[in-house]
């Protein structure tokens, strides 16, 4: 399941066995939590769709779709949080002037084979890894951090409130149905249109889950029936949706963990290798453009005869 967050076994292989086991366990718990939240979201939308469309096929389809959508949204939120907190790793991660500060054209020209490039990058990673063992908190803009966290928390909170209402409708559907039955048997409901169109199924069909055609009516009965308990249940669901994000942002197991370090070093290796190969190609092309052969070929192509 680790691949859902883009986690690669090659990064775990560079850790000590105990470190790798611990990190796999931590990320495995996070992914399991994601699945539970995605299933809860799917069940919530299944309930909404069943009440609105009174179709089991539409309800199952919408539930599965929203469950997958929620899983991907949670992945996106968590991956947006997965940035290094260590000052050394962060500086080298955002700018090559730290990790590749000695990589001038002369040094690049001396790296003639892939083995030499591998050896150079291995030395760079080893130095950064050793320095990163002594953790130092990175300095980040308060405004940027606050706005990013506010945006992500708002998305998760909005999603949690929607899911909470759907779950409450599903688990308290029997109580809502009993209230509807009591309402129909009493003399308090005098509106015939409400009885015929909202509280009775059309075309001889049977109701799904809740015996009402009105989602707003069901939510109103739910709110009235639960009272203050509804706010408590909503708050619990919101906490459940925010908990993985808070743990990722505050727990040293993630942003300060061993996997985060190896991930950054791997990305540094990729960017460093591409920079070296690109710069070597630029230098090769520059040498060719400055050569007499290029000048003679260009003259012949422009004028149709060789340069005298």
N, C-alpha and C positions, 0 to 999 in steps of 0.2 A: 504493500500500500504506500510505501515511502515515495514512489514515483509520482504520486498525485501532487506533491509539493515540489517536484523537480529534484528530489534528493537522489544523489548518485552514490553507488557502492564504492566507487573509486576514491571518493573523499573520505569515507569511513575507513578504508584500508590504510590510510596514512596516519591514523590515530593508533594509540595503544589499545589493545583488545578491550580493556575495561572501559576506556573512554568511548570507544565505538559502541559498545553494548548499551551504555548509559544514554548516549545521544539517540540511538535507534529507539530505545524505549520511550524517551521523552517525546520524540517526534511521532512515534506510533500512537501515543495517547492523544496527541493533538489531532491527528488525522481521524482517529476513532470518534473524537468529540465532533469533528466536522460532519462525519456521517450521521451522527445522532441528530444534530441540528438540521441537516438537510432532510432527514426523514420526517422530523417534526414539521418542517416547512411544507413538505409534500402532503402530509396528512392534513395540514391546515387548509391548503388550497383545494385538496380533495373535498373537504367539507363545504367550503364556499361554493365550489362548482356544482356539487350535488344539490345544494339548496337552490341555487339560481337556475340551473338547467334541468334538474331532475332527471339526469342521465348518468348511469353508472359508467358508460364508456367515456363520456366527456370528462367525468370526474377523475377517473384513473389516469387518462392521458394528461390532463392538466396537473395532477399531483406528481406524476413522474417527471414531467417537463420542469416544473418549478423546483422539485427536489434537486435535479441536476443543475439548474440555474443557480440555486442557493449554494450548492457545493462549489461551483466555479467562482461565485462571488466571494465566498469565504476564502478560497485559495488566493484570489486576487488581493484581498485585504491583507492577508497574512504575508504574502510575498512582498507587498508594498512596505511592510514593516521590517522585513528581513534585511536590515542594513547593519554593518558593523558598528559597535559602540566603542571599540578600542581606538584610541587616537592614532596609533601607528598604522593599524589596518585601514582605518578610514582615510587618512591622508594618502596612503599609497593606492588605495582603491579609486579615488576620484581624480588623481593626477599622476602622470608618469614622471613628473619632475622629481618626485620623491623616490620611487622605486627604480627608475632608470636614469638617475641624474648623471651618471658617468658614461652614459651611452652616446658618445659623439660619433661623428662620421668615421673617424679613424678606428674606433673600437668596432663599429659595425662592419667596416671593411675587413677586419681581421677575423670575423666569424664567417668562415667560408663554407662550413659544412653544417648539416643538421645536428650532428653530435656536438659540435662546438657551441651552437646556439642552445642546445639542451643543457650543456654544462654551465653556461653563463646564467641561464634562467634558474637553474637549480641553486646556484650560489646566491642569487638575489633572493629567492624564496626562503632559503635557509637563514639568511641574515634577518629578514623581516619576521620569520617565525620565532627566532630567538628573542628578538626585541619585543615581540607582541606577548611573550610569556609574562612580562610585567605589565599588567593591565593599567591603562590610563584612560579615563573617561574623555571622549571626544567633546569638543566645543561645538555646539550647534546653536543656530539662531532660535531664540525663544518664540518669536512670532511665527516663523515657518513651522516649527515643531507643534505649536499650539493649533495653528490653522489646519495642519495635516491631520492631527489627532481628532480635532473637532469634526472635520469632514468625514473621517472613517467611522468615528463613534456615532455620528448622526445617521449614517447609512445603516449600520448594524442595529441601532435603536429603532429606526423606522421599520426595518424588516422584522425585528422582534415583536413589535406591537401588532403588526399584521398577523404574524404566526400565533401570537398569544390569543387573539380573538378567535381564530379558527380552531385552535386546540380546545378552548373553553366551550365553543359551540359543540364540538364533537363529544367531549367528556360529560357535558351537562345536557345532552340532547334529550335524555329521558325526562329530566325535570322540566325542560321547556315544553315537551310534548304534553306532559301532565298539566302544565299551566294552560296550554291551548285548549285541552279537553275541558278543563274546569271553566274556561272563559266561554266556550261554546254552550255549555250546559247552564251557565248562569244567565241572568236577565240584564247584565250590565252592558253587554255588547248589542247595540241596537242597529248598527250599521250593516245593512244587508249586503252591500257591495263588498265590504271587508270579509264577511262570512263566505260569500260565493266565490270571490276571486283570490283571496289571500289564504284562507284557511280551509279551502276545499280544492282537491286536485281536479284538474280539468281532463275531460275525455275518459273518465273511468280509470285512470292510472292510479298507482299507489305512490305515496310519498317516499322519498329517500331520506333517511336519517331524521329529519325534522319535518313535522307535518304542517308546513307553512310554505307559501310561495314567496314570502317577503324576507329578504336577508336583513333589512333594516329593522323589521318587527322582531326578528329573532334576536338581534343584538340588543334591542331595547329591553326585551324580556330577560335576556341574560344579565344585563346591567342592573335591572331592577331586582332580579332574584339574588344575585351575588352581593350586591351592595358594595361595601368597602373591601370585601374579599376580592373583588375583581381587580382593584388597583394593586393589591398584594400579589395576586397571581400574575398580572402583567409585569410587575416589577421583578418577580422571580425569573420569568422568561427573558426579560431584557438583560438581567445579570448573567444568565446562562449564555446568551449570545455575545456579551461583552467579555466574559471571562477568558476565553482563549486569546483574544487580542491583548487584554491586560497582562496575561501571563507572558506572552511573547515580548511585550514591550518592557516589562519590569523584571522578568525572571532572568538570572544569569545563565540559565541553561540554553537560551536561544541566542540572543544578540551578542552575548559574551562567551558563547560555547565553543567547543572544539570544532564542530562542523562549520560554524560561521567563519572561523579562521581558515580552515582548509578550502572553503568555497571562495573566499576572497583571494587566497593565494593562487588557486586554479584560474580565476578570472584574470589575475595579474599576468599569469603565464601566457594565457591566450592573447591578451592585448599586447604584451611585450613581444611575443613571437611575430604577430602580425605587423607591429611597428618595425621590427628589424627587417623582415622580408620586404615590406613596402619601401623602406628607406634604401635597402640594397638595390631594389629595382629602379628607384629614382636616380640613384648614383650611377647605375649602369647606363640608363638612358641619357643622363647628362654627359657622361664620357663619350657616348656615341655622337651626340649632337655637337660636341666640341671637336670631333675628329675631322681630319681633312677629307676622309672618304665621304662623310655625310655632306660636306660642303660641295664636293664634286658631283655627287648624285643629285643634290638639290639644283645645282646650276644646270646640269644636263636636262633635268625634268622641266625646268622653267623655260629654257631657251632652245631645247631640242638638239643641242650638240655639246660635246665635251668641252670643259673649261680649258682654254689654251694655256 
